[in-house]
Amino acid sequence: MAQQSDVANQTLAQAGEQALPAERGALDRSKLVSTPGYYRRAWRRLRKDKIAMVALGLAIFILLFSFGAPVVSMLTGHSFDVGDYSKVLAPVGTPGYPFGTDSNGRDILTRLAYGGRVSMMVSCLTVVFALTAGATIGSVAGYYGGLIDSILMRLVDVIISIPGITLLLLISVWWRPGPVGLSVVIAALGWTGVSRLIRGEVLSLKNRDYIDAARVSGASNARIIFRHIFPNVLSIVTVWVSLALPAYILTEATLSYLGFGVRIPVPSWGNMLNEAKDFYATSWTYVFFPGFAIYLASLAFNLLGNGLRDALDPRLNE
């Protein structure tokens, strides 16, 4: 009986020693699963940046206010293009006109919402068009290298050397584009920066081991670029978008202010400021509101871009 007991104890001990590594492996796997990923860590860093979070909230509010212009019009009870000539340049706080009226008796709050929708639409479409062109050309140039890289980068150099605002003014004289056309024109000159950024990242990524493994497995060049390389430059693209958006807001506002952007009576913040410049002595709020909207939108997206740049930097520690 004693021998049987010793054998049983030895068997249990061996079973415990064999089970222990398995339990440790399960524990290690649970730790790996619970480890936050790259974007979750970036979100944690972004949440700690109070200025960036305020900018994020402000940017969301501006986008909702702008693209919700029909809702604002329904709440105010006014249209952006119909005014009341008995209430020209009404001051702030006038019943039914919380932000006052313009020189044609139109509600400034409603026009700010519709003007913001045009400005945001032009800026967002410009970002999409510029990113599409820049990402494609930068990825192809960086991945293939050689003669293709040289030709594409010389094209980038030529476009960068063109005086952008002068060309935009010239095109606007020949052809008065709408919001979509203006976006295409601005993007045609604005894709070069992101193209160079993505090319530099692709040059550093294309010789990594996992890219070589994809080539050995028979993946096509297009699949390697768009499935294996481009996802690894999303952090740079995200930062570029947040910093390019305010630049395009200012570009559209500048062209509209000079009379070469979106055509009146369609409101944008730029042409609203142009209309108001002759009335600053009699109604300073008429000038203040569109100018402050441009300033606030640019500041919010710039601060958000700075916060995203810091949060997505992999060299930062928790």
Stockholm file with secondary structure:
# STOCKHOLM 1.0

chainA/1-318         MAQQSDVANQTLAQAGEQALPAERGALDRSKLVSTPGYYRRAWRRLRKDKIAMVALGLAIFILLFSFGAPVVSMLTGHSFDVGDYSKVLAPVGTPGYPFGTDSNGRDILTRLAYGGRVSMMVSCLTVVFALTAGATIGSVAGYYGGLIDSILMRLVDVIISIPGITLLLLISVWWRPGPVGLSVVIAALGWTGVSRLIRGEVLSLKNRDYIDAARVSGASNARIIFRHIFPNVLSIVTVWVSLALPAYILTEATLSYLGFGVRIPVPSWGNMLNEAKDFYATSWTYVFFPGFAIYLASLAFNLLGNGLRDALDPRLNE
#=GR chainA/1-318 SS CHHHHHHHHHHHHHHHHHHHHHHHHHHHHHHHHHSCCHHHHHHHHHHHCHHHHHHHHHHHHHHHHHHTHHHHHHHHTCCSSCCCGGGTTCCTTBTTBTTCBCTTSCBHHHHHHHHHHHHHHHHHHHHHHHHHHHHHHHHHHHHHCHHHHHHHHHHHHHHHHSCHHHHHHHHHHHCCCCHHHHHHHHHHHHSHHHHHHHHHHHHHHTTSHHHHHHHHTTCCHHHIIIIIIGGGGHHHHHHHHHHHHHHHHHHHHHHHHTTSSSCTTSCCHHHHHHHHGGGTTTCHHHHHHHHHHHHHHHHHHHHHHHHHHHHTCTTCCC
#=GC SS_cons         CHHHHHHHHHHHHHHHHHHHHHHHHHHHHHHHHHSCCHHHHHHHHHHHCHHHHHHHHHHHHHHHHHHTHHHHHHHHTCCSSCCCGGGTTCCTTBTTBTTCBCTTSCBHHHHHHHHHHHHHHHHHHHHHHHHHHHHHHHHHHHHHCHHHHHHHHHHHHHHHHSCHHHHHHHHHHHCCCCHHHHHHHHHHHHSHHHHHHHHHHHHHHTTSHHHHHHHHTTCCHHHIIIIIIGGGGHHHHHHHHHHHHHHHHHHHHHHHHTTSSSCTTSCCHHHHHHHHGGGTTTCHHHHHHHHHHHHHHHHHHHHHHHHHHHHTCTTCCC
//
